Amino acid sequence: MRLFKPVDYVIFADKKIEDEFNFLNEANWLKKALRRAIEDFKQNAFCGERIRKERIPKIYIQKYDIDNLLWYPLPDGWRLVYSVSSDNNELIAIIVEYFDHKNYERRFGH
């Protein structure tokens, strides 16, 4: 059975990724896809596919201290990876990174 719970808010794991997102033109297909993903997270934090703990890149654990990771498909083979956390009974989706399939495979050692 899959978990189903909306997030209270969505944040970026770091300023660089947030700045890259904000820099994208509103008409850009990637920005539209990322906005759609954020809206999906607001409906269900667990709409992505879970990545097994042993497959979580060490850099994410070291840099962001995360213990769970999910991936969400974007158009043209792109992927968004995110984590779900809670703070004061609020559920948070944390966008960790988004990239094309080649860089996704590189990050995850496929």
C-alpha positions as CSV (number, residue, x, y, z in Angstrom):
1,M,0.0,0.0,0.0
2,R,1.3,3.4,-0.9
3,L,1.3,6.4,1.5
4,F,-0.9,9.3,0.5
5,K,-0.5,12.6,2.3
6,P,-0.2,16.2,1.0
7,V,2.8,18.3,1.9
8,D,2.3,21.5,3.8
9,Y,5.0,23.2,1.8
10,V,7.8,22.6,-0.7
11,I,11.4,23.9,-0.3
12,F,14.7,23.5,-2.1
13,A,17.6,21.7,-0.5
14,D,19.9,24.6,-1.3
15,K,19.9,28.1,-2.6
16,K,21.8,27.2,-5.8
17,I,19.0,24.8,-7.0
18,E,16.4,27.3,-6.0
19,D,18.1,30.1,-7.9
20,E,18.4,27.9,-11.0
21,F,14.7,27.2,-10.8
22,N,13.8,30.9,-10.3
23,F,16.1,31.9,-13.2
24,L,14.2,29.7,-15.7
25,N,11.7,31.6,-17.9
26,E,8.1,31.0,-17.0
27,A,7.5,29.6,-20.5
28,N,10.3,27.1,-20.3
29,W,9.1,23.5,-20.4
30,L,11.4,22.5,-17.5
31,K,10.0,25.2,-15.2
32,K,6.4,24.2,-16.1
33,A,7.3,20.6,-15.4
34,L,8.8,21.5,-12.1
35,R,5.8,23.6,-11.1
36,R,3.6,20.6,-12.0
37,A,5.7,18.4,-9.8
38,I,5.4,20.8,-6.9
39,E,1.6,20.9,-7.3
40,D,1.6,17.1,-7.3
41,F,3.6,17.1,-4.1
42,K,1.0,19.4,-2.6
43,Q,-1.6,16.7,-3.4
44,N,0.6,13.7,-2.3
45,A,4.1,13.9,-0.9
46,F,4.7,10.3,-1.9
47,C,3.7,10.5,-5.6
48,G,7.3,9.8,-6.6
49,E,9.0,6.5,-6.7
50,R,11.0,5.5,-3.6
51,I,14.7,5.1,-3.8
52,R,16.1,2.4,-1.6
53,K,18.2,3.7,1.3
54,E,21.3,1.9,0.2
55,R,21.0,3.7,-3.2
56,I,20.9,7.2,-1.8
57,P,24.1,9.0,-2.9
58,K,26.4,9.7,0.1
59,I,26.7,13.3,-1.0
60,Y,23.0,13.8,-0.3
61,I,23.3,12.3,3.2
62,Q,26.4,14.3,4.0
63,K,25.2,17.6,2.6
64,Y,21.5,17.5,3.4
65,D,21.3,14.9,6.2
66,I,18.4,13.1,4.5
67,D,17.4,9.5,5.2
68,N,14.8,9.1,2.4
69,L,14.7,9.9,-1.2
70,L,12.2,9.7,-4.0
71,W,12.4,10.4,-7.7
72,Y,9.7,12.0,-9.9
73,P,9.7,11.7,-13.7
74,L,9.9,14.9,-15.7
75,P,9.4,15.2,-19.5
76,D,12.2,14.1,-21.9
77,G,13.8,11.7,-19.5
78,W,14.5,14.3,-16.9
79,R,14.2,13.4,-13.2
80,L,13.6,15.3,-10.0
81,V,14.8,13.8,-6.7
82,Y,13.3,14.9,-3.5
83,S,13.0,14.0,0.2
84,V,10.1,14.2,2.6
85,S,10.5,15.5,6.1
86,S,8.4,16.8,8.9
87,D,8.8,19.8,11.2
88,N,6.3,20.7,13.9
89,N,3.7,18.3,12.5
90,E,4.0,19.8,9.0
91,L,5.0,17.7,6.1
92,I,7.7,19.2,3.8
93,A,8.9,18.1,0.3
94,I,12.5,19.0,-0.2
95,I,13.7,19.3,-3.8
96,V,17.2,18.0,-3.8
97,E,18.1,18.1,-7.5
98,Y,16.8,17.8,-11.0
99,F,18.6,16.7,-14.1
100,D,18.5,14.8,-17.4
101,H,18.6,11.1,-17.4
102,K,22.3,10.9,-18.3
103,N,23.3,13.0,-15.2
104,Y,20.7,11.1,-13.1
105,E,22.4,7.8,-14.0
106,R,25.8,9.3,-13.3
107,R,24.7,10.6,-9.9
108,F,23.3,7.2,-8.9
109,G,26.1,5.1,-10.4
110,H,24.1,3.3,-13.0
